[in-house]
């Protein structure tokens, strides 16, 4: 993770992030079809069974889209609280 814009803990072993990722991380996650530049939405997983890893869920179309995604999840968190 190079440039993390936002993070939110889902549970004890999972966190969701919006961030840039290195070329190697994207390839290792099997998401090289998304390209290597830009901001990605991904889940970081740390568990006793599977160790550590990430699952890339999507890619923001622009920096503005990444910030909008963060705004949307922030609103969702405040409504749920």
Secondary structure as GFF3:
##gff-version 3
##sequence-region A 1 81
A	DSSP	beta_strand	4	11	.	.	.	ID=ss1
A	DSSP	beta_strand	14	19	.	.	.	ID=ss2
A	DSSP	alpha_helix	23	28	.	.	.	ID=ss3
A	DSSP	three_ten_helix	32	34	.	.	.	ID=ss4
A	DSSP	beta_strand	40	47	.	.	.	ID=ss5
A	DSSP	beta_strand	51	59	.	.	.	ID=ss6
A	DSSP	alpha_helix	63	80	.	.	.	ID=ss7
###
